[in-house]
Amino acid sequence: MSSAYKSISKGLKEAIEYSKGDTKEAREFKPQHIDVKKLREKIGMSQPKFAASFGISLGTLRHWERGDRYPQGPALILLNLLSKDPNTVLEILYT
C-alpha cells in the first residue's frame, strides 16, 4: 500500500468521524475578525486605492468599514494575511 493511499485513507476516515461529530482530531482554521478601516489606515491607502488593489468594490469596502457587513471567505483570509504581513502581501501584488 503506497503512502499516498494511506494518507488519503486516513483523511477520509477522519472526515467521516468529523461528519459524525467527533472533532477531537480535527483542526479548524477560523480567521479572526478584521477591523478593515483600521487595517486600511495602517497601510496608508485611501478607500478607492485599497478597494482597487484587492479587487473589492468600493461599496463593499464602505459597508465593511461601517460595520453593516463583514468580510467572509477568501476576502477575510486575504485581510488576515494583510494584517499579519502587509509588506509581503503588497510586494507580491505589485511585482
C-alpha positions in Angstrom: 0.0 0.0 0.0 1.5 3.4 -1.0 2.0 6.2 1.4 -0.3 8.4 -0.7 -3.1 5.8 -0.3 -2.5 5.6 3.5 -2.7 9.4 3.8 -5.9 9.6 1.7 -7.5 6.7 3.6 -6.6 8.3 6.9 -8.0 11.7 5.8 -11.2 10.0 4.6 -11.7 8.2 7.9 -11.1 11.5 9.8 -13.6 13.3 7.6 -16.2 10.6 8.3 -15.6 10.8 12.0 -15.8 14.6 11.9 -19.1 14.5 10.0 -20.5 12.3 12.8 -19.5 14.9 15.4 -16.1 13.5 16.5 -13.9 16.6 16.4 -11.1 15.7 18.7 -8.6 15.1 15.9 -9.9 17.9 13.7 -8.0 21.1 13.1 -10.1 24.1 12.1 -8.9 27.4 10.8 -11.1 30.2 11.9 -9.8 33.5 10.6 -10.0 36.4 13.0 -12.5 39.3 12.5 -10.6 42.3 11.0 -11.2 46.0 11.6 -10.9 46.8 7.9 -10.8 50.6 8.4 -8.0 50.3 10.9 -6.1 48.0 8.6 -6.6 50.3 5.6 -5.4 53.3 7.6 -2.4 51.3 8.9 -1.3 50.6 5.4 -1.9 54.2 4.4 -4.3 53.7 1.5 -7.4 55.7 0.5 -10.6 53.7 0.2 -10.5 53.8 -3.7 -6.9 52.6 -3.8 -7.4 49.9 -1.2 -10.5 48.6 -3.0 -8.8 48.6 -6.4 -5.7 47.0 -5.0 -7.5 44.0 -3.6 -10.4 43.6 -6.1 -13.0 44.8 -3.7 -15.8 47.1 -4.8 -15.7 50.5 -3.1 -19.3 50.0 -1.9 -18.4 46.7 -0.2 -15.4 48.2 1.4 -17.5 51.1 2.8 -20.0 48.6 4.2 -17.2 46.7 5.9 -15.8 49.8 7.4 -19.2 51.0 8.7 -19.9 47.5 10.1 -23.0 46.9 8.0 -21.4 43.8 6.6 -18.3 41.8 7.4 -15.8 40.2 5.1 -16.2 36.4 4.6 -14.5 33.6 2.8 -11.4 34.4 0.7 -11.7 38.1 1.4 -11.4 37.5 5.1 -8.4 35.2 4.5 -6.7 37.9 2.4 -7.4 40.6 5.0 -6.0 38.3 7.8 -2.8 37.8 5.7 -2.6 41.5 5.0 -2.9 42.4 8.7 -0.1 39.9 9.6 2.4 40.9 7.0 1.3 43.9 4.8 4.7 44.4 3.2 4.9 40.9 1.9 1.3 40.9 0.5 1.8 44.2 -1.1 5.1 43.2 -2.6 3.5 40.1 -4.1 0.7 42.1 -5.6 2.9 44.8 -7.1 5.6 42.6 -8.6 
